[in-house]
Amino acid sequence: MTNNRGRAAETELASHRLHPPKREAFDVPGMTNTDNKGFVRQVEEYRVTEFGLYMSRRAPGHPRFDHLESWLLPALGLRANIFHYQGGYREGQRLYLDVGEFAGPDDDGRWHAEDWYLDLVDVPGTPPVLIDTDELLEAHRDGLLDTAQCVEAVAIATRALVGSAEHGNDVQAWLDAAAGGVVAFRDHDLPADGAR
């Protein structure tokens, strides 16, 4: 029998349930990107390499950034993003790494992403910061990720942290070395201070 206190705890727990893992589709032949909410956005550039998929697209109507560059890197279990923020939002952040499962192309030339909650934030000159560990644990609690997926998510994040440290906390240098090719973004050849 559940008392009032137990019902309140159950209600609180239910209200804090996490969203399912975010899934996206990258339709290279169709030049579109479908986000986890089903919104289809036009893509300006796709680049398919032996080690991953590069995407560059605008983000019309987004309140914080107006352009997104992403690399899906299946062998690393990472999606590396650069959000081109408006008005200096999150100044200093360069790369934002999503941990998850990334695959492609399928028989129709599409790539797929499933985000496993953990993220790493790269502020050049400092060690990357691992965030959203609470979301990973809540996802496991809620049955959204199984134990094997959670263990793999932690292993992916650990490899990224260790690899970056071995490259002097230069996440870009580690990505280039670990991916098997240059993980090139629009600013890849710019000086560290961003000057042109």
C-alpha positions as CSV (number, residue, x, y, z in Angstrom):
1,M,0.0,0.0,0.0
2,T,1.3,3.4,-0.9
3,N,0.8,6.3,1.5
4,N,0.5,10.0,0.6
5,R,4.2,10.5,1.0
6,G,4.9,7.6,-1.4
7,R,2.4,9.0,-4.0
8,A,4.1,12.4,-3.8
9,A,7.5,10.8,-4.4
10,E,6.1,8.8,-7.4
11,T,4.5,12.0,-8.8
12,E,7.8,13.9,-8.4
13,L,9.8,11.1,-10.0
14,A,7.3,10.9,-13.0
15,S,7.6,14.7,-13.5
16,H,11.4,14.5,-13.7
17,R,11.4,11.8,-16.3
18,L,13.9,12.5,-19.1
19,H,13.2,12.8,-22.8
20,P,14.1,9.7,-24.9
21,P,17.5,9.7,-26.6
22,K,17.5,12.3,-29.3
23,R,17.6,10.8,-32.8
24,E,18.4,12.6,-36.0
25,A,18.5,11.7,-39.7
26,F,21.0,13.2,-42.2
27,D,19.7,12.7,-45.7
28,V,22.7,13.3,-47.9
29,P,21.0,12.8,-51.3
30,G,18.1,15.0,-50.2
31,M,20.3,17.6,-48.6
32,T,18.2,17.7,-45.4
33,N,18.6,17.2,-41.7
34,T,15.7,15.9,-39.7
35,D,16.0,16.7,-36.0
36,N,14.6,14.8,-33.0
37,K,11.4,16.7,-33.1
38,G,10.8,15.9,-36.8
39,F,11.7,19.3,-38.1
40,V,13.3,19.0,-41.6
41,R,16.0,21.6,-42.3
42,Q,17.9,22.3,-45.6
43,V,21.6,21.6,-45.5
44,E,24.1,23.8,-47.3
45,E,26.9,21.2,-47.4
46,Y,27.4,17.6,-46.7
47,R,30.9,16.0,-47.0
48,V,31.2,12.2,-46.8
49,T,34.7,10.9,-45.8
50,E,36.1,7.5,-44.9
51,F,35.8,8.4,-41.2
52,G,32.6,10.4,-41.0
53,L,30.0,12.9,-42.3
54,Y,30.3,16.7,-42.2
55,M,27.3,18.9,-42.3
56,S,26.9,22.6,-42.5
57,R,23.5,24.3,-42.3
58,R,21.7,27.4,-41.2
59,A,19.6,27.5,-38.1
60,P,16.8,29.9,-39.0
61,G,14.6,31.0,-36.1
62,H,16.9,29.6,-33.4
63,P,17.2,32.1,-30.5
64,R,20.9,31.5,-29.8
65,F,22.8,30.5,-32.9
66,D,22.3,31.0,-36.6
67,H,24.6,28.3,-38.1
68,L,25.7,24.8,-37.2
69,E,28.6,22.7,-38.3
70,S,28.7,19.0,-37.3
71,W,30.8,15.9,-37.9
72,L,29.4,12.5,-37.2
73,L,32.3,10.3,-36.2
74,P,31.0,6.7,-35.8
75,A,34.3,5.1,-34.8
76,L,34.8,7.6,-32.0
77,G,31.1,7.5,-30.9
78,L,31.1,11.3,-31.2
79,R,29.3,14.1,-32.9
80,A,31.5,17.2,-33.0
81,N,29.6,20.5,-33.3
82,I,30.4,24.2,-33.7
83,F,27.5,26.4,-32.9
84,H,27.9,29.8,-34.5
85,Y,26.3,31.9,-31.7
86,Q,24.6,35.2,-32.0
87,G,25.9,38.1,-30.0
88,G,28.7,36.3,-28.3
89,Y,26.6,33.8,-26.5
90,R,28.8,31.2,-24.7
91,E,31.9,33.1,-25.6
92,G,35.0,31.0,-25.8
93,Q,33.3,27.7,-26.5
94,R,34.5,26.1,-29.7
95,L,33.5,22.5,-29.9
96,Y,30.5,20.8,-28.3
97,L,30.8,17.0,-28.4
98,D,27.8,14.7,-28.2
99,V,28.4,11.2,-27.1
100,G,26.3,8.5,-28.7
101,E,25.8,6.1,-31.6
102,F,26.3,7.4,-35.1
103,A,26.1,5.4,-38.3
104,G,25.8,5.6,-42.0
105,P,25.3,5.6,-44.8
106,D,22.3,3.3,-45.0
107,D,21.0,1.9,-48.3
108,D,19.4,5.3,-49.1
109,G,22.5,7.3,-48.4
110,R,21.2,8.6,-45.0
111,W,23.2,8.8,-41.8
112,H,21.7,8.4,-38.3
113,A,22.5,9.8,-34.8
114,E,21.3,8.7,-31.4
115,D,22.5,11.0,-28.5
116,W,23.4,9.3,-25.3
117,Y,23.1,12.4,-23.1
118,L,26.8,12.9,-22.2
119,D,28.4,16.0,-23.7
120,L,31.9,17.5,-23.6
121,V,32.4,21.3,-23.9
122,D,35.7,22.5,-25.4
123,V,36.9,25.9,-24.4
124,P,40.4,26.2,-26.0
125,G,43.3,26.3,-23.6
126,T,41.5,24.4,-20.9
127,P,40.6,20.7,-20.4
128,P,37.2,19.8,-21.9
129,V,34.3,19.7,-19.4
130,L,32.1,16.6,-19.2
131,I,28.5,17.6,-18.6
132,D,25.1,15.9,-18.2
133,T,26.2,12.9,-16.2
134,D,23.0,13.3,-14.2
135,E,21.0,12.9,-17.4
136,L,22.8,9.7,-18.3
137,L,22.1,8.2,-14.9
138,E,18.4,9.3,-15.1
139,A,18.2,7.8,-18.6
140,H,19.3,4.4,-17.2
141,R,17.0,4.7,-14.2
142,D,14.1,5.4,-16.6
143,G,15.0,2.5,-18.9
144,L,15.9,4.8,-21.8
145,L,19.4,3.4,-22.1
146,D,20.5,-0.1,-21.0
147,T,23.6,-0.8,-18.9
148,A,25.8,-1.6,-21.9
149,Q,24.9,1.7,-23.6
150,C,25.7,3.6,-20.4
151,V,29.0,1.9,-20.0
152,E,29.9,2.6,-23.6
153,A,28.9,6.3,-23.2
154,V,31.3,6.6,-20.2
155,A,34.0,4.8,-22.2
156,I,33.6,7.2,-25.2
157,A,33.7,10.3,-22.9
158,T,36.8,8.9,-21.1
159,R,38.7,8.3,-24.4
160,A,37.9,11.8,-25.4
161,L,39.1,13.3,-22.1
162,V,42.3,11.2,-22.0
163,G,43.0,11.8,-25.7
164,S,42.5,15.5,-25.4
165,A,44.8,15.6,-22.4
166,E,47.5,13.7,-24.3
167,H,47.3,16.4,-27.0
168,G,47.7,19.3,-24.5
169,N,44.0,19.8,-24.0
170,D,43.7,20.5,-27.7
171,V,40.4,18.7,-28.6
172,Q,40.8,19.6,-32.3
173,A,44.3,18.1,-32.5
174,W,43.0,14.9,-30.8
175,L,40.0,14.6,-33.1
176,D,42.3,15.0,-36.2
177,A,44.6,12.3,-34.9
178,A,41.9,9.9,-33.6
179,A,39.4,10.1,-36.5
180,G,41.9,9.1,-39.2
181,G,41.7,12.4,-41.1
182,V,41.3,16.1,-40.7
183,V,38.0,16.9,-38.9
184,A,37.8,20.2,-40.8
185,F,35.6,23.1,-39.7
186,R,35.4,26.5,-41.3
187,D,37.7,28.0,-38.7
188,H,40.2,25.0,-38.7
189,D,43.1,27.0,-40.2
190,L,42.4,30.2,-38.2
191,P,44.8,31.3,-35.4
192,A,43.7,30.3,-31.9
193,D,42.5,33.9,-31.2
194,G,40.1,33.7,-34.1
195,A,41.7,36.6,-36.0
196,R,41.5,36.5,-39.8
